[in-house]
């Protein structure tokens, strides 16, 4: 009977140890779960911030594209204006070269 009592005490001690181990593991799991929730919130915030930045970059790129197109049109217009001015200038020069020279005092 004494051996049986000692065995029961041993089994009881082992069960108490197991309960403590289970409680420790449960507490650690709860801590890990809470940390994961915090990490998820932080990750969601970072993803949202990255998406906002990406959206802003895309808008900036669109605006830059529009500015580049406007500048290209202005460059074409400027080239056309320069070409027209050059043609007009050449015509005027040609006309001047074709006119006889006039000397003051000659009638």
Short mmCIF file of the C-alpha atoms (twelve columns), coordinates in Angstrom:
data_MODEL
# 
_entry.id   MODEL 
# 
loop_
_atom_site.group_PDB 
_atom_site.id 
_atom_site.type_symbol 
_atom_site.label_atom_id 
_atom_site.label_alt_id 
_atom_site.label_comp_id 
_atom_site.label_asym_id 
_atom_site.label_seq_id 
_atom_site.Cartn_x 
_atom_site.Cartn_y 
_atom_site.Cartn_z 
_atom_site.pdbx_PDB_model_num 
ATOM 1   C CA . UNK A 1   0.000  0.000   0.000    1 
ATOM 2   C CA . UNK A 2   2.882  2.315   0.767    1 
ATOM 3   C CA . UNK A 3   4.345  1.671   -2.690   1 
ATOM 4   C CA . UNK A 4   1.015  2.447   -4.221   1 
ATOM 5   C CA . UNK A 5   0.765  5.707   -2.237   1 
ATOM 6   C CA . UNK A 6   4.283  6.679   -3.324   1 
ATOM 7   C CA . UNK A 7   3.407  5.926   -6.894   1 
ATOM 8   C CA . UNK A 8   0.261  8.081   -6.598   1 
ATOM 9   C CA . UNK A 9   2.326  10.900  -5.087   1 
ATOM 10  C CA . UNK A 10  4.825  10.545  -7.944   1 
ATOM 11  C CA . UNK A 11  2.042  10.532  -10.536  1 
ATOM 12  C CA . UNK A 12  0.433  13.534  -8.856   1 
ATOM 13  C CA . UNK A 13  3.748  15.403  -8.873   1 
ATOM 14  C CA . UNK A 14  4.188  14.586  -12.532  1 
ATOM 15  C CA . UNK A 15  0.663  15.827  -13.320  1 
ATOM 16  C CA . UNK A 16  1.324  19.053  -11.403  1 
ATOM 17  C CA . UNK A 17  4.526  19.520  -13.405  1 
ATOM 18  C CA . UNK A 18  2.647  18.883  -16.644  1 
ATOM 19  C CA . UNK A 19  -0.032 21.430  -15.685  1 
ATOM 20  C CA . UNK A 20  2.654  24.012  -15.001  1 
ATOM 21  C CA . UNK A 21  4.317  23.252  -18.326  1 
ATOM 22  C CA . UNK A 22  0.973  23.508  -20.128  1 
ATOM 23  C CA . UNK A 23  0.181  26.806  -18.394  1 
ATOM 24  C CA . UNK A 24  3.618  28.193  -19.323  1 
ATOM 25  C CA . UNK A 25  3.212  27.125  -22.942  1 
ATOM 26  C CA . UNK A 26  -0.327 28.564  -23.044  1 
ATOM 27  C CA . UNK A 27  0.939  31.894  -21.710  1 
ATOM 28  C CA . UNK A 28  3.778  31.896  -24.252  1 
ATOM 29  C CA . UNK A 29  1.326  31.124  -27.056  1 
ATOM 30  C CA . UNK A 30  -0.913 33.996  -25.925  1 
ATOM 31  C CA . UNK A 31  2.105  36.334  -25.897  1 
ATOM 32  C CA . UNK A 32  3.124  35.161  -29.360  1 
ATOM 33  C CA . UNK A 33  -0.441 35.616  -30.620  1 
ATOM 34  C CA . UNK A 34  -0.560 39.185  -29.289  1 
ATOM 35  C CA . UNK A 35  2.814  39.950  -30.872  1 
ATOM 36  C CA . UNK A 36  1.594  38.547  -34.197  1 
ATOM 37  C CA . UNK A 37  -1.502 40.749  -34.043  1 
ATOM 38  C CA . UNK A 38  0.710  43.778  -33.455  1 
ATOM 39  C CA . UNK A 39  2.965  42.744  -36.323  1 
ATOM 40  C CA . UNK A 40  -0.063 42.333  -38.599  1 
ATOM 41  C CA . UNK A 41  -1.253 45.844  -37.763  1 
ATOM 42  C CA . UNK A 42  2.206  47.253  -38.431  1 
ATOM 43  C CA . UNK A 43  2.513  45.313  -41.682  1 
ATOM 44  C CA . UNK A 44  -0.904 46.522  -42.847  1 
ATOM 45  C CA . UNK A 45  0.160  50.086  -42.070  1 
ATOM 46  C CA . UNK A 46  3.384  49.679  -44.028  1 
ATOM 47  C CA . UNK A 47  1.551  48.167  -47.002  1 
ATOM 48  C CA . UNK A 48  -0.943 51.042  -46.970  1 
ATOM 49  C CA . UNK A 49  1.890  53.592  -46.847  1 
ATOM 50  C CA . UNK A 50  3.688  51.856  -49.725  1 
ATOM 51  C CA . UNK A 51  0.492  51.895  -51.793  1 
ATOM 52  C CA . UNK A 52  0.015  55.619  -51.099  1 
ATOM 53  C CA . UNK A 53  3.587  56.314  -52.183  1 
ATOM 54  C CA . UNK A 54  3.179  54.144  -55.276  1 
ATOM 55  C CA . UNK A 55  0.020  56.013  -56.196  1 
ATOM 56  C CA . UNK A 56  1.774  59.362  -55.735  1 
ATOM 57  C CA . UNK A 57  4.687  58.193  -57.894  1 
ATOM 58  C CA . UNK A 58  2.307  57.071  -60.637  1 
ATOM 59  C CA . UNK A 59  0.548  60.464  -60.562  1 
ATOM 60  C CA . UNK A 60  3.920  62.228  -60.734  1 
ATOM 61  C CA . UNK A 61  4.918  60.076  -63.709  1 
ATOM 62  C CA . UNK A 62  1.676  60.921  -65.502  1 
ATOM 63  C CA . UNK A 63  2.233  64.614  -64.848  1 
ATOM 64  C CA . UNK A 64  5.832  64.359  -66.091  1 
ATOM 65  C CA . UNK A 65  4.617  62.601  -69.226  1 
ATOM 66  C CA . UNK A 66  2.093  65.365  -69.867  1 
ATOM 67  C CA . UNK A 67  4.792  68.019  -69.326  1 
ATOM 68  C CA . UNK A 68  7.151  66.196  -71.670  1 
ATOM 69  C CA . UNK A 69  4.434  66.024  -74.329  1 
ATOM 70  C CA . UNK A 70  3.685  69.732  -73.934  1 
ATOM 71  C CA . UNK A 71  7.392  70.547  -74.214  1 
ATOM 72  C CA . UNK A 72  7.688  68.381  -77.307  1 
ATOM 73  C CA . UNK A 73  4.780  70.248  -78.908  1 
ATOM 74  C CA . UNK A 74  6.360  73.563  -77.981  1 
ATOM 75  C CA . UNK A 75  9.658  72.413  -79.483  1 
ATOM 76  C CA . UNK A 76  7.870  71.450  -82.709  1 
ATOM 77  C CA . UNK A 77  6.124  74.824  -82.743  1 
ATOM 78  C CA . UNK A 78  9.392  76.612  -82.088  1 
ATOM 79  C CA . UNK A 79  11.134 74.677  -84.851  1 
ATOM 80  C CA . UNK A 80  8.314  75.590  -87.223  1 
ATOM 81  C CA . UNK A 81  8.565  79.229  -86.210  1 
ATOM 82  C CA . UNK A 82  12.341 79.225  -86.729  1 
ATOM 83  C CA . UNK A 83  11.965 77.555  -90.127  1 
ATOM 84  C CA . UNK A 84  9.324  80.105  -91.179  1 
ATOM 85  C CA . UNK A 85  11.458 82.988  -89.994  1 
ATOM 86  C CA . UNK A 86  14.437 81.540  -91.850  1 
ATOM 87  C CA . UNK A 87  12.436 81.215  -95.096  1 
ATOM 88  C CA . UNK A 88  11.086 84.753  -94.725  1 
ATOM 89  C CA . UNK A 89  14.546 86.086  -94.034  1 
ATOM 90  C CA . UNK A 90  15.952 84.299  -97.093  1 
ATOM 91  C CA . UNK A 91  13.164 85.694  -99.298  1 
ATOM 92  C CA . UNK A 92  13.836 89.210  -98.063  1 
ATOM 93  C CA . UNK A 93  17.553 88.777  -98.658  1 
ATOM 94  C CA . UNK A 94  16.847 87.407  -102.136 1 
ATOM 95  C CA . UNK A 95  14.622 90.397  -102.936 1 
ATOM 96  C CA . UNK A 96  17.280 92.797  -101.726 1 
ATOM 97  C CA . UNK A 97  19.859 91.095  -103.920 1 
ATOM 98  C CA . UNK A 98  17.586 91.316  -106.979 1 
ATOM 99  C CA . UNK A 99  16.849 95.058  -106.619 1 
ATOM 100 C CA . UNK A 100 19.247 97.435  -108.390 1 
ATOM 101 C CA . UNK A 101 21.426 99.478  -106.164 1 
ATOM 102 C CA . UNK A 102 20.236 103.010 -105.681 1 
ATOM 103 C CA . UNK A 103 22.682 105.792 -105.204 1 
ATOM 104 C CA . UNK A 104 21.612 108.907 -103.460 1 
ATOM 105 C CA . UNK A 105 21.329 111.834 -105.782 1 
ATOM 106 C CA . UNK A 106 20.738 109.772 -108.934 1 
ATOM 107 C CA . UNK A 107 17.399 110.242 -110.510 1 
# 
